[in-house]
Every structure is written in C-alpha cells, then in structure tokens.
Amino acid sequence: MPTEVNRRLLLRGSLGGAAALGLVAAGAPSATAAPPGRGDPALPDVPGMRGDRRANEFWHVYDEKTYYNAWQEVTDAYAAISAYAGPPFERTLREKWWELVEPPEYPANFTAYAEPIREPLELLSRVQLDVADTYYGQRHHELVRAYGWFGEGVLFDPRGHAPYLVHTMNTVGEEPSRAYHTWYVVLRAMMLLGIEPRRWELSARALGWAWALQTVAKPAQDKVNPPLPPATVARLAASWLPRSIERLDRDFQSFWLPEGMS
C-alpha cells in the first residue's frame, strides 16, 4: 500500500448508529477484554498485548490483508486507482474531492469522477468486509468501539511492525495524518457509487469519531498509551456518531484537525 496512508486507508463495516451511540455515550469502558464468542475465530494469546483483545486482532488482520501481506488483487486495486487518479492516489483522490465538493453540482460531479474506479473499489470493499464480518458479524456496537479504541490509541500489539506497535492512525508530528481525510473520501466514493451506501455512511460516522478522539489523545505509536477520561469519550461519541453525511462532508474539509479542535 502506498506510504502516506500506510496502514489505515479503507476499512468498511456495518455500524448500528443509534444503538452504538447509546452504548458508547453511556460510558463504555475504554479497553476491556472481549473473549471470543461461539463461532468466532480463536484469539491467540499475545504476551504484552494491551487493550481489547478482539479489536487488536481485527486491526492486526486488517493490516496484514491490506498492507503488510496484501493479496495480489488488493495490490492491483491500489494500482488501478493510482493509475486513474494519478500517483500518489492518497493525495490526488483527496484533492479531487476537495475540488469537487464545493460546486453546486456536488455530489453528482464526484460520483461521475469516481465511476471509472468502481471495480477496484468494489474489490477493496469485499476484502475488508470479510475482515469486519469475521470478527464482529452483526455486533455493530463492538465494531464502533474498535474505531474508538483505534482513535484513542489504546490497542498495543507487540506483533506490529516497529515503530508501529499501536493500532492507530500514523501521525505527522503530534497530529493524526492526512489519511483520515483520504479514508473519508474513499468511503464517500463508495457511498455515491452505491457500494453498500448504508454501511459506508455508518462507518463514516465512526471514522469521524476516531479522528476526533485521536486529535485529543495524541497517542504515541510505539508504547502503551493511557485511555482518555470516559466523559471525554462519551462527549465526542455524542457529538460525532449521530452526524449526517452532509455534516461530515463539511467536517472533512477542515485541514487537518476537526474544526475547533487542536
């Protein structure tokens, strides 16, 4: 996977918006253990791991399948998007969206732009959906929490590739990288192309929440990080998880942190 987005570009999953908001805003713990349930994959013991066990496994497998040991079809999909948008596509696709989101023709103009890359986007969607469904199935509230822990940076996994031992967004200094914006643009393209639009929209809300949490937490990427106060997590959940896609379109035009946050 190209370097700027690095380990975190395209996660897709099914998030139960209202139910998840109620669960998280009510004071869900920051990183408790989650034992495997009936029919779930085995979660091997990993000495030194910190944070929710299932979320750690989910992000670990996601990284392996989409970046570190990506299947050839995934690599080919990235190459097809880059050939169309121009290299590096993480930047060019993002900048094209910023160009097209302001005119009154939006979103029809961006939909037309994204149409030629429908096939690679569908492929990436299927690969990542498989990971999400393997570890969470219909347990939407748990997948929401996985996004939150990702933003907080409380998932320490010794199996990571140094210095990236925490499942969180790579940073530029202390700021979350621009990959949150690229991630959102890809989600938006999928929605507009009719690739599971309902599920992508729900995922986008959790993505915004993770972005806000990481902006506040500023987690390190190579050591165990303390969780944020539960009240902070709940406050940001109540703000971000109910947002409309139109509001998120405005939010992700903010460079590079959420508006009003530092």
C-alpha positions in Angstrom: 0.0 0.0 0.0 1.4 3.5 -0.7 3.2 5.2 2.1 1.1 8.2 3.0 -2.0 6.3 4.0 0.3 3.5 5.2 -1.6 1.1 7.4 -5.0 2.8 7.6 -6.9 3.5 4.4 -10.0 1.7 3.7 -12.0 0.0 6.5 -15.6 -0.8 5.7 -18.0 -2.3 8.2 -21.6 -2.3 9.5 -22.2 0.1 12.3 -25.5 0.4 14.2 -25.6 4.2 14.6 -28.3 4.8 17.2 -27.6 1.6 19.2 -23.9 2.2 19.1 -24.3 5.8 20.2 -26.4 4.8 23.2 -23.8 2.2 24.2 -20.7 4.3 23.9 -22.2 7.6 25.2 -23.4 5.8 28.2 -19.9 5.3 29.3 -18.5 2.2 27.6 -15.1 1.3 29.1 -12.0 2.3 27.2 -10.3 -1.0 26.6 -11.7 -4.0 28.3 -11.1 -7.6 27.4 -13.5 -9.2 24.8 -13.5 -13.0 24.9 -14.3 -14.9 21.7 -17.9 -15.9 21.3 -19.5 -19.0 19.7 -18.4 -19.5 16.1 -15.8 -16.7 16.4 -12.2 -17.2 15.3 -9.7 -18.2 18.0 -7.8 -15.3 19.5 -4.3 -16.5 20.2 -2.5 -15.4 23.4 -0.1 -12.5 22.7 2.2 -11.7 25.7 2.5 -8.0 26.3 -0.7 -7.0 24.4 -2.8 -4.3 25.9 -6.4 -3.2 25.1 -9.4 -5.0 23.8 -8.3 -8.4 22.5 -10.8 -8.7 19.6 -10.1 -5.2 18.4 -6.4 -5.8 18.4 -6.9 -9.0 16.3 -9.3 -7.2 14.0 -6.9 -4.4 13.2 -3.9 -6.8 13.0 -5.6 -9.0 10.4 -6.9 -5.9 8.6 -3.3 -4.5 8.3 -1.9 -7.9 7.1 -4.5 -8.3 4.4 -4.5 -4.8 3.1 -0.9 -3.7 3.6 1.9 -5.8 5.0 1.0 -9.0 3.3 -1.7 -7.8 0.9 -3.1 -10.2 -1.7 -2.2 -9.5 -5.3 -5.7 -8.5 -6.1 -5.6 -5.8 -3.4 -2.3 -4.5 -4.7 -3.7 -4.5 -8.2 -6.7 -2.5 -7.0 -4.5 0.1 -5.4 -2.5 0.3 -8.7 -5.7 0.8 -10.7 -6.9 3.6 -8.5 -3.5 5.3 -8.7 -3.3 4.9 -12.5 -6.6 6.7 -12.8 -6.3 9.4 -10.1 -2.5 9.9 -10.5 0.2 8.9 -8.1 0.1 9.0 -5.2 -3.6 8.4 -5.2 -3.9 9.1 -1.5 -3.2 12.7 -2.3 -4.7 13.1 -5.8 -8.0 11.5 -4.9 -8.3 13.6 -1.8 -7.5 16.8 -3.7 -10.0 16.0 -6.4 -12.8 15.6 -3.8 -11.8 18.9 -2.3 -12.1 20.5 -5.8 -15.5 19.0 -6.5 -17.2 19.2 -3.1 -17.7 23.0 -3.2 -19.5 23.5 -6.6 -23.3 23.1 -6.6 -23.0 20.1 -8.9 -21.8 18.0 -5.9 -22.2 15.1 -5.3 -23.1 14.3 -8.9 -19.8 15.6 -10.1 -17.7 13.4 -7.7 -19.9 10.4 -8.5 -19.1 10.8 -12.2 -15.4 11.2 -11.4 -15.3 8.0 -9.3 -17.3 5.8 -11.7 -14.2 4.6 -13.6 -12.7 3.1 -10.4 -15.9 1.3 -9.3 -14.3 -2.1 -9.9 -11.2 -1.7 -7.7 -13.3 0.0 -5.0 -15.7 -3.0 -5.0 -12.8 -5.4 -4.6 -11.3 -3.5 -1.7 -14.8 -3.3 -0.1 -15.2 -7.1 -0.3 -11.8 -7.8 1.2 -12.3 -5.5 4.1 -15.9 -6.5 4.7 -14.7 -10.1 5.1 -12.4 -9.0 7.9 -15.1 -6.9 9.7 -17.6 -9.7 9.4 -15.2 -12.3 10.6 -14.5 -10.6 13.9 -17.8 -8.7 14.5 -20.5 -10.1 12.4 -23.7 -8.3 13.4 -22.2 -7.0 16.7 -22.3 -3.4 15.5 -21.7 -1.7 18.8 -18.4 -3.7 19.2 -17.2 -2.5 15.8 -18.0 1.1 16.8 -15.8 0.6 19.9 -13.0 -0.8 17.8 -13.0 2.5 15.9 -13.0 4.4 19.2 -10.1 2.5 20.6 -8.2 3.0 17.3 -8.6 6.7 17.7 -7.6 6.7 21.4 -4.5 4.6 20.6 -5.1 2.1 23.4 -4.6 -1.0 21.3 -0.9 -2.0 21.9 0.1 -5.0 19.8 3.6 -6.4 20.1 3.1 -8.1 16.7 3.2 -4.7 15.0 5.9 -3.6 12.7 8.2 -1.2 14.7 7.8 1.6 15.4 4.0 1.0 14.7 3.1 -1.1 17.8 -0.2 0.7 18.4 -3.2 0.2 16.2 -3.9 3.9 15.5 -3.5 6.3 12.6 0.0 7.2 11.7 0.8 10.7 12.7 2.6 13.8 11.3 4.3 15.1 14.4 1.5 15.0 17.1 -1.3 15.4 14.6 -3.3 12.5 13.0 -2.1 12.1 9.5 -4.0 13.2 6.4 -5.0 9.7 5.9 -8.2 10.3 7.8 -9.3 12.6 5.0 -8.3 10.2 2.3 -10.1 7.4 4.1 -13.3 9.5 4.2 -13.0 10.4 0.5 -12.8 6.7 -0.4 -15.8 5.9 1.8 -17.7 8.8 0.2 -16.9 7.4 -3.3 -18.2 4.0 -2.3 -21.4 5.5 -1.0 -22.1 7.6 -4.1 -21.4 4.6 -6.4 -24.0 2.5 -4.5 -21.4 0.1 -3.0 -23.2 -0.7 0.3 -24.0 3.0 0.9 -25.9 2.5 4.1 -23.0 0.6 5.7 -20.4 3.1 4.4 -22.3 6.0 5.8 -22.5 4.4 9.2 -18.7 3.7 9.0 -18.0 7.3 8.2 -19.6 8.5 11.5 -17.3 6.2 13.5 -14.4 7.3 11.4 -15.1 11.0 12.3 -15.3 9.9 16.0 -11.9 8.2 15.8 -10.4 11.3 14.1 -11.7 13.5 17.0 -10.5 11.1 19.7 -7.0 10.9 18.2 -6.9 14.7 18.0 -7.5 14.9 21.7 -5.5 11.8 22.8 -2.4 12.3 20.7 -1.3 8.7 21.3 2.3 7.5 20.8 2.7 4.8 18.2 5.4 2.7 20.0 4.3 2.4 23.6 1.2 1.7 25.8 -1.0 4.8 25.9 -3.4 5.8 28.8 -7.1 5.9 27.8 -8.9 9.2 27.7 -11.3 10.0 30.5 -14.7 8.2 29.9 -16.5 11.5 30.0 -14.4 12.8 27.0 -15.0 9.6 25.1 -18.8 9.9 25.7 -18.9 13.6 24.8 -17.2 13.0 21.5 -19.4 10.0 20.8 -22.5 12.1 21.4 -21.2 14.7 19.0 -19.9 12.6 16.1 -21.8 9.3 15.9 -25.2 10.9 15.0 -23.8 13.3 12.3 -25.3 13.3 8.9 -23.2 12.6 5.8 -23.8 16.2 4.7 -22.3 17.4 8.0 -19.4 15.0 7.6 -18.7 16.4 4.1 -18.2 19.8 5.8 -16.2 18.4 8.6 -13.7 16.7 6.4 -13.0 19.9 4.5 -11.1 21.0 7.7 -7.3 20.9 7.4 -6.1 18.8 9.2 -7.8 18.6 12.5 -11.6 18.8 13.2 -12.8 22.4 13.2 -12.4 24.0 16.6 -10.1 21.2 18.0 -6.3 21.3 18.5 
